[in-house]
């Protein structure tokens, strides 16, 4: 609990990932990805309850062996790769409110695919949601200027052109406005945002962010696993 707000942490970990099989339990330096969340939860006494939402017995067994709670299994209709996080989080919240016989004011989503997260990142996101009375707060990283939309190109009928015609007006990278992308470290929502707004893509009607300047990796590929292993050894 923080500022009299009850906090539920949901760890989504389905078993059907396509890019990397059973991605959420792939090991980095001998630790399954989902295992990197346990120390974060232990360090955040403000979290009232933390649970894993999965459809996989294997993931559940590993989560339990790490000291994480798996109070239910995700139904089949919430297990596909095209199911939005919104529905997964809603289901987990509603199930836990039944089990706990209490309401949770704040829902925190920690995905196993961001092993470089730190407890400070998560705490700051939760605190900002409360202090600013936001619907949602996500962690973001500044996007390298080389990936800026005005630096991108397209090929049409074998001809190379700018993705955006405004690129012709840009001479130096200093002229580009700063852009940010989700880094997957932490997503925080108010109960109302999660249950009533239907706006997880835009993170709520009144959304804010925590900018993380440290290295992060949101794992999708085997190369990401190798990069995360390298960075975990340095930071």
Helices and strands as residue ranges (DSSP letters): E 7-12, G 23-25, E 27-28, E 31-32, H 35-43, E 49-53, H 57-65, G 76-78, H 85-100, E 106-109, H 119-131, E 136-142, G 145-147, G 149-151, E 153-156, E 159-162, G 165-169, G 173-175, E 180-190, H 191-192, I 193-197, E 207-211, H 222-234
